[in-house]
Amino acid sequence: MSYFSQMHTTHSVFGNRLIRWYLVNGRELPWRNTRDPYFIWLSEIIMQQTRVEQGLPYYLEFVKKFPDIHHLAEASEDDVLKAWQGLGYYTRARNLHHTAKYISEKRKGVFPENYDGLIRLKGVGDYTASAIASICYNQPEAVVDGNVFRVLSRIFGISTPINTGTGKKEFKNLARNLLIVDSPGDFNQALMDFGSGQCVPRNPDCQNCIFKNECFAFQNGRVHEFPVKLKSKPVRKRYFNYLIPVTPDNLTSLNQRKEDDIWKRLYEFPLIETSGKLTKSQLEKLEIFQEFEELWGIKKLYLFNRQPVIHKLSHQHIDARFWIITVSESPAGFISFSEIKNFAVPVLIENFINDFFKEF
């Protein structure tokens, strides 16, 4: 049991020390200069499962392109997905757009002003609703994210797995008990900054930590053991064979993904997914490939990447091969090479486009 766990004044001692640290070490971020819920909401959605260093340029571009909720609502979904391209977890972008339209059209641009209203917005979970409620409306709502899990589990010696219902409830209750109700927004941001800047996942600087004398994990030489997390499900391996038709007049084909799967409503080249790696001759024998052959009038086929591109998602690894096909036909719906970069595509496809089409 940690020192803090035995104290009756845990919340005031912990919170006041944390706030003092934050006043000196807090990050200068553009959304911290406002309490406008649009900017706080936008920053929280963009930063989910994303490092600040990666997400900040996207936030700045979104604010420039969509300066308020109405501009975002009036944009097409394709424009929003294109602006989001590279951030991953594209459901966030679709939910962002859906919620923008709802607030703009049904609420005249006004966000709900409490946790209960915010949590009902599409794409807004407990963490985001708590952040907006505390920062924008000074409501005593505690946030719990990966940084908070890590800090609290180490300091208080909590071994309950964080990816269980019991664990989430336990950490949420502890965060509520520690919250400084007079300054909930500052406390929440301080706790998150402390996790991202001081109590980092690997090799934290424990000797220079303000909680080193009370931290259960540090005092017991177990920092690397926290937070505890149950093993995730096995990684699914998928094999993607992309067919890139090239016509004599520099046209090709892109399709929009419609299935309830990864990259929904993003664009990609015609795809044949298989259960394993294929040679050229094996690919040509597939019935679906022969359908493309009949449609396009295939003249030549070759593999662009001799080594497969391995694209890693959270629970999936994509083994991708790009097959270049010279064709004699230009079916309806083909687009020019110059148009390709106007479409929102997964990073996997974007990297290929930047590599192959740079010659044209």
C-alpha positions as CSV (number, residue, x, y, z in Angstrom):
1,M,0.0,0.0,0.0
2,S,1.3,3.4,-0.9
3,Y,1.8,6.3,1.5
4,F,-1.0,8.2,-0.1
5,S,-3.4,5.3,0.3
6,Q,-3.1,5.6,4.1
7,M,-3.8,9.3,4.3
8,H,-7.1,11.1,5.0
9,T,-5.9,14.2,3.1
10,T,-4.8,12.3,0.0
11,H,-6.8,14.4,-2.5
12,S,-5.5,17.8,-1.2
13,V,-1.9,16.7,-0.8
14,F,-1.8,14.9,-4.1
15,G,-3.7,17.5,-6.1
16,N,-2.0,20.6,-4.8
17,R,1.5,19.1,-5.4
18,L,0.4,18.1,-8.9
19,I,-1.0,21.5,-9.8
20,R,2.3,23.2,-8.6
21,W,4.2,20.8,-10.9
22,Y,1.8,21.7,-13.8
23,L,2.2,25.4,-13.4
24,V,6.0,25.0,-14.1
25,N,6.0,22.0,-16.5
26,G,2.6,22.1,-18.3
27,R,2.7,22.0,-22.1
28,E,1.9,25.1,-24.1
29,L,-0.9,23.9,-26.4
30,P,-3.1,26.0,-28.6
31,W,-6.4,24.6,-27.2
32,R,-5.3,25.6,-23.7
33,N,-5.8,29.3,-24.5
34,T,-9.6,28.9,-24.8
35,R,-12.6,27.4,-23.1
36,D,-14.6,27.2,-26.4
37,P,-16.0,23.6,-26.4
38,Y,-15.5,23.3,-30.2
39,F,-11.7,23.6,-29.9
40,I,-11.5,21.4,-26.8
41,W,-13.8,18.8,-28.4
42,L,-11.7,18.9,-31.6
43,S,-8.4,18.5,-29.8
44,E,-9.7,15.6,-27.6
45,I,-11.0,13.6,-30.6
46,I,-7.9,14.2,-32.6
47,M,-5.6,13.3,-29.7
48,Q,-7.3,10.0,-28.9
49,Q,-4.8,7.2,-29.4
50,T,-2.5,9.7,-30.9
51,R,0.7,11.4,-29.5
52,V,0.5,15.2,-29.3
53,E,3.5,15.5,-31.6
54,Q,1.6,13.7,-34.3
55,G,-1.8,15.2,-33.7
56,L,-0.9,18.8,-33.3
57,P,-0.3,19.5,-37.0
58,Y,-3.7,17.9,-37.7
59,Y,-5.4,20.1,-35.1
60,L,-3.9,23.2,-36.5
61,E,-4.9,22.3,-40.1
62,F,-8.5,21.4,-38.9
63,V,-8.9,24.7,-37.2
64,K,-7.6,26.5,-40.3
65,K,-9.8,24.6,-42.6
66,F,-12.9,24.3,-40.3
67,P,-12.7,27.4,-38.0
68,D,-16.0,26.6,-36.3
69,I,-18.6,23.9,-35.9
70,H,-20.7,25.2,-38.8
71,H,-17.8,25.0,-41.3
72,L,-17.0,21.5,-40.2
73,A,-20.7,20.5,-40.5
74,E,-21.0,22.0,-44.0
75,A,-17.9,20.1,-45.3
76,S,-18.4,16.9,-47.2
77,E,-17.4,13.6,-45.5
78,D,-14.7,13.1,-48.2
79,D,-13.2,16.5,-47.3
80,V,-13.1,15.6,-43.6
81,L,-11.6,12.1,-44.2
82,K,-9.0,13.7,-46.5
83,A,-8.0,16.2,-43.7
84,W,-7.9,13.2,-41.3
85,Q,-5.7,11.1,-43.6
86,G,-2.8,9.6,-41.8
87,L,-4.3,9.8,-38.2
88,G,-5.9,6.3,-38.4
89,Y,-9.0,5.1,-36.6
90,Y,-11.1,6.7,-39.2
91,T,-14.4,6.0,-37.3
92,R,-13.3,9.0,-35.2
93,A,-13.4,11.3,-38.3
94,R,-16.8,10.0,-39.4
95,N,-18.2,10.5,-35.8
96,L,-16.6,13.9,-35.7
97,H,-18.4,15.0,-38.8
98,H,-21.8,13.4,-37.7
99,T,-21.6,15.3,-34.4
100,A,-20.7,18.5,-36.0
101,K,-23.7,18.3,-38.3
102,Y,-26.0,17.5,-35.3
103,I,-24.7,20.4,-33.2
104,S,-24.8,22.8,-36.1
105,E,-28.3,21.8,-37.4
106,K,-30.1,20.7,-34.3
107,R,-28.5,22.8,-31.6
108,K,-27.7,25.9,-33.6
109,G,-24.0,25.4,-32.9
110,V,-24.3,25.2,-29.1
111,F,-22.6,22.3,-27.3
112,P,-24.3,20.6,-24.4
113,E,-23.1,22.3,-21.2
114,N,-22.9,19.2,-18.9
115,Y,-21.5,15.7,-18.8
116,D,-24.9,14.0,-19.4
117,G,-25.5,16.0,-22.5
118,L,-22.0,15.6,-23.9
119,I,-21.8,11.8,-23.4
120,R,-24.8,11.4,-25.7
121,L,-22.9,12.9,-28.7
122,K,-21.7,10.4,-31.2
123,G,-18.0,9.6,-30.8
124,V,-17.9,11.1,-27.3
125,G,-17.1,8.7,-24.5
126,D,-16.5,9.1,-20.8
127,Y,-13.0,10.6,-21.2
128,T,-14.0,13.2,-23.8
129,A,-17.2,14.2,-22.0
130,S,-15.3,14.6,-18.7
131,A,-12.6,16.7,-20.3
132,I,-15.0,19.1,-22.0
133,A,-17.2,19.4,-18.9
134,S,-14.3,20.1,-16.6
135,I,-12.3,22.4,-18.9
136,C,-15.1,24.4,-20.5
137,Y,-17.8,24.4,-17.8
138,N,-15.7,23.8,-14.6
139,Q,-17.7,20.8,-13.7
140,P,-16.1,18.3,-11.2
141,E,-15.7,15.4,-13.7
142,A,-12.5,13.3,-13.6
143,V,-10.8,12.1,-16.7
144,V,-9.2,8.7,-17.1
145,D,-7.0,7.9,-20.0
146,G,-3.8,5.9,-20.6
147,N,-1.7,8.5,-18.9
148,V,-3.9,8.6,-15.8
149,F,-4.0,4.8,-15.6
150,R,-0.2,4.7,-15.6
151,V,0.3,7.5,-13.0
152,L,-2.3,6.3,-10.5
153,S,-1.5,2.6,-10.8
154,R,2.2,3.2,-10.1
155,I,1.7,5.7,-7.3
156,F,-1.1,3.8,-5.5
157,G,0.1,0.3,-6.4
158,I,-3.1,-0.7,-8.1
159,S,-2.8,-4.1,-9.8
160,T,-6.3,-4.4,-11.2
161,P,-6.1,-4.7,-15.0
162,I,-6.9,-1.5,-16.7
163,N,-8.6,-3.1,-19.6
164,T,-11.4,-4.6,-17.5
165,G,-14.7,-3.2,-16.4
166,T,-13.6,-3.5,-12.7
167,G,-10.3,-1.8,-13.4
168,K,-11.9,1.1,-15.3
169,K,-14.4,1.6,-12.4
170,E,-11.7,1.5,-9.8
171,F,-9.5,4.0,-11.5
172,K,-12.4,6.3,-12.3
173,N,-13.5,6.3,-8.6
174,L,-9.9,7.1,-7.5
175,A,-9.6,9.9,-10.0
176,R,-12.9,11.4,-8.7
177,N,-11.6,11.2,-5.1
178,L,-8.4,13.0,-6.0
179,L,-10.0,15.7,-8.1
180,I,-9.7,19.3,-7.0
181,V,-13.3,20.3,-7.4
182,D,-12.5,24.0,-7.5
183,S,-10.1,23.6,-10.5
184,P,-11.2,20.3,-12.2
185,G,-10.0,21.4,-15.6
186,D,-6.5,22.3,-14.4
187,F,-6.3,19.1,-12.3
188,N,-7.2,16.9,-15.2
189,Q,-4.8,18.5,-17.6
190,A,-2.1,18.4,-15.0
191,L,-2.6,14.7,-14.4
192,M,-2.5,14.0,-18.2
193,D,0.6,16.1,-18.7
194,F,2.3,14.4,-15.7
195,G,1.7,11.1,-17.4
196,S,2.9,12.2,-20.8
197,G,5.9,14.2,-19.6
198,Q,7.1,12.7,-16.3
199,C,5.6,9.3,-15.6
200,V,6.2,8.0,-19.1
201,P,5.7,4.4,-20.1
202,R,9.4,3.4,-20.4
203,N,12.3,4.5,-18.3
204,P,10.6,7.3,-16.4
205,D,12.9,9.7,-14.4
206,C,11.8,8.5,-11.0
207,Q,14.7,10.1,-9.1
208,N,13.4,13.5,-10.1
209,C,9.7,12.8,-9.6
210,I,7.6,14.8,-7.1
211,F,6.0,11.7,-5.9
212,K,9.0,9.4,-5.6
213,N,8.8,9.1,-1.8
214,E,5.1,8.0,-1.9
215,C,5.1,6.0,-5.2
216,F,4.4,2.4,-4.5
217,A,6.0,1.2,-7.7
218,F,9.2,3.2,-7.3
219,Q,9.6,2.3,-3.6
220,N,9.2,-1.3,-4.4
221,G,11.3,-1.5,-7.6
222,R,8.2,-2.4,-9.7
223,V,7.8,0.6,-12.0
224,H,7.9,-1.6,-15.1
225,E,5.0,-3.7,-13.8
226,F,2.4,-1.0,-13.9
227,P,-0.2,-0.5,-15.2
228,V,-1.4,-4.1,-15.4
229,K,-3.2,-5.1,-18.5
230,L,-4.7,-8.4,-19.6
231,K,-3.2,-9.9,-22.8
232,S,-5.0,-8.7,-25.9
233,K,-6.6,-10.9,-28.5
234,P,-4.2,-12.4,-31.1
235,V,-3.2,-10.3,-34.1
236,R,-5.2,-11.1,-37.2
237,K,-3.0,-11.5,-40.3
238,R,-4.5,-10.4,-43.7
239,Y,-3.1,-10.6,-47.2
240,F,-4.1,-7.8,-49.6
241,N,-3.3,-7.9,-53.3
242,Y,-3.9,-4.5,-54.8
243,L,-4.4,-4.4,-58.6
244,I,-3.3,-1.1,-60.1
245,P,-4.5,-0.8,-63.7
246,V,-2.6,1.6,-65.9
247,T,-4.0,2.7,-69.2
248,P,-2.1,4.1,-72.2
249,D,-3.6,7.5,-71.5
250,N,-2.6,7.5,-67.8
251,L,-5.8,6.5,-66.1
252,T,-6.4,4.1,-63.2
253,S,-9.1,3.0,-60.8
254,L,-10.0,3.7,-57.2
255,N,-12.8,2.2,-55.2
256,Q,-14.4,3.3,-52.0
257,R,-14.5,0.8,-49.2
258,K,-18.1,0.2,-48.2
259,E,-17.8,-2.8,-45.8
260,D,-18.0,-2.5,-42.1
261,D,-14.3,-3.0,-41.8
262,I,-11.1,-1.0,-41.5
263,W,-10.8,2.2,-43.6
264,K,-14.6,2.4,-44.2
265,R,-15.4,5.0,-46.9
266,L,-11.7,5.6,-47.7
267,Y,-10.5,4.9,-51.2
268,E,-8.1,2.2,-52.4
269,F,-7.2,0.3,-55.6
270,P,-9.1,-2.8,-56.6
271,L,-8.4,-5.4,-54.0
272,I,-8.2,-9.2,-53.9
273,E,-7.9,-10.4,-50.3
274,T,-6.5,-13.9,-49.9
275,S,-5.7,-16.4,-47.1
276,G,-2.0,-16.3,-47.8
277,K,0.7,-15.0,-50.1
278,L,0.3,-15.6,-53.8
279,T,2.7,-15.9,-56.7
280,K,1.9,-14.3,-60.0
281,S,0.7,-17.5,-61.5
282,Q,-1.5,-18.2,-58.5
283,L,-3.0,-14.8,-58.7
284,E,-3.8,-15.2,-62.4
285,K,-5.7,-18.4,-61.8
286,L,-8.1,-16.8,-59.4
287,E,-11.7,-16.5,-60.8
288,I,-12.0,-12.9,-59.5
289,F,-8.7,-11.9,-61.2
290,Q,-10.0,-13.4,-64.5
291,E,-13.1,-11.2,-64.1
292,F,-10.8,-8.2,-64.0
293,E,-8.9,-9.5,-67.0
294,E,-12.1,-9.7,-69.0
295,L,-13.2,-6.3,-67.9
296,W,-9.9,-4.5,-68.5
297,G,-8.1,-6.4,-71.2
298,I,-4.9,-7.1,-69.3
299,K,-1.8,-6.9,-71.4
300,K,1.0,-7.2,-68.7
301,L,1.2,-7.9,-65.0
302,Y,4.1,-7.4,-62.6
303,L,4.7,-7.1,-58.9
304,F,5.8,-3.6,-57.9
305,N,7.1,-4.4,-54.4
306,R,9.3,-7.5,-54.3
307,Q,9.0,-7.5,-50.5
308,P,5.5,-7.3,-49.1
309,V,4.6,-4.1,-47.2
310,I,3.6,-5.0,-43.7
311,H,1.1,-2.5,-42.4
312,K,0.4,-2.9,-38.6
313,L,-2.9,-1.9,-37.1
314,S,-3.9,-2.4,-33.5
315,H,-5.1,-6.0,-33.9
316,Q,-4.4,-6.6,-37.6
317,H,-1.2,-6.9,-39.7
318,I,-1.7,-6.3,-43.4
319,D,0.6,-8.1,-45.8
320,A,0.2,-5.9,-48.9
321,R,1.4,-6.5,-52.5
322,F,0.9,-4.0,-55.3
323,W,0.4,-5.6,-58.8
324,I,0.9,-3.2,-61.7
325,I,-1.3,-4.0,-64.6
326,T,-1.1,-2.4,-68.1
327,V,-4.5,-2.6,-69.7
328,S,-5.9,-1.9,-73.1
329,E,-9.3,-0.7,-72.0
330,S,-10.4,2.5,-70.1
331,P,-13.7,1.5,-68.5
332,A,-16.1,4.1,-67.2
333,G,-15.1,5.4,-63.8
334,F,-11.4,5.4,-64.3
335,I,-9.6,8.5,-63.2
336,S,-6.5,10.3,-64.3
337,F,-3.3,10.0,-62.3
338,S,-3.5,13.7,-61.5
339,E,-6.8,13.2,-59.6
340,I,-5.6,10.5,-57.3
341,K,-4.3,12.8,-54.5
342,N,-7.7,14.4,-54.2
343,F,-9.1,11.2,-52.6
344,A,-8.9,10.2,-48.9
345,V,-6.9,7.0,-48.7
346,P,-5.3,4.9,-46.0
347,V,-1.6,5.6,-45.2
348,L,-0.7,2.2,-46.8
349,I,-2.2,3.4,-50.1
350,E,-0.8,7.0,-49.8
351,N,2.7,5.7,-49.4
352,F,2.4,3.6,-52.5
353,I,0.9,6.5,-54.5
354,N,3.8,8.7,-53.5
355,D,6.2,6.0,-54.5
356,F,4.8,4.8,-57.8
357,F,3.0,7.8,-59.3
358,K,5.8,10.3,-58.6
359,E,7.2,9.2,-62.1
360,F,4.1,10.5,-63.8
